[in-house]
Amino acid sequence: MTEALQKPAPAPAPDQVTLTTQDLSTAQQIINLCVSRGAIKAEEMAVVGALYNKLNSFLQASEAAKKAAEEAAAAESTKAPAKKAAKKKAPAKKAAASNDSDEK
């Protein structure tokens, strides 16, 4: 856990400020570290705990949304070849139907 804290993120450009889920995860780790080292007073624990819970809920929801988007993209990529194959077969059927009408 302390390894993640020792690797600072690259500084953004002066006019560009970003906050990523990795930043929020790092903040969550810092809270854990501070609590485990006794750096937070008992009367501060409720506020810090509430913030930790918000971070945790947000990160879990973010991860679930990311997985759902990845699964949807994977499902779409497997459907795409099947759709292309169906489109290729459709003109062949029309051609066969027109050949049958020409023969009559």
N, C-alpha and C positions, 0 to 999 in steps of 0.2 A: 504494500500500500504506500509506503514512503517513497518507493521508486517513482510512482506517478507524480508525486508532489515535487520531486527533484527535477523533473523535466519540464521547464517552462514552455508554454506555447509560444510560437513565433508572434512577435508584436504585429498587430494590424497596421495598415497605413493610417496616417494621422486623421484623415477624413472618413475612414471606414471603421466603425466599431461593430464587432460581432460577438455574439454569445452563443456557444454551441452546446449541445447536449453533453459533450465531453467536459466543457467548463462546469456545467451543473453537477456532473458526476464527481468532478474534482472537489467542488465545494462540499458535496455530501461526504466525501472522504475526509476532508479537513474537519468537518463537524465531528465525525466519528473519532478522529485522532485527538481533537481537543477534549472531548468528553472522556475518552479513555485515559488521558493524562491529567484529568482533574482541573482543566483550565477554565471551566465554566462553573459559576457559583450556583448553588441550589435554587436560588430565586430566579435565575436566568434560564433554568432548564426547560420550563414550560414554553417559553418563546423560542428557544433554540430547537426544542423537540418539534414544535409546530412547523417551523421552517424546514426541518429535516423531513418531516412527513410530507410536506408539499413537494419538496424536491423529489422524494422517492416516488410519489404518485405520478408526478409529471414524467419522470424518467421511465417508469413502467409503461405508461400510456404511450409515450413516444416510441419505445421499443416495440410495443404491440402494433402500432400504426406502421412502423417501418417493416416489420415482418409481413403484415397484411399486404402492403404495397409490393413487396418482393414476390409474395405468393401470387398476387394478381398479375404481375408482370410475367412471371414464369408460366402461369396458366394461359395468358394471352399469347405468349410465344409458342406454346404447344398447339394452340388452336389455329394460328396463322397458316402453318403448312397444310393443315386439313382443309381450310377454306380455299387455298390456292389449288389444291388437288381437285376439289369439287368444281371450281370454276373451269378448270381445264377439261373436265369430263362433260360438262354441260354442252359446249359447242359440238362435241362429237356426237351427242345424242340428236341434236338438231340436224346435223349433217346426215345422220342415218335416217332420220324421219323424212328429210327431203329426198333422199335417194329412193326410199320406198314409194313416195308419191310419184316420182319420175318413172318408176318401173310400171305403174298401173296404167 
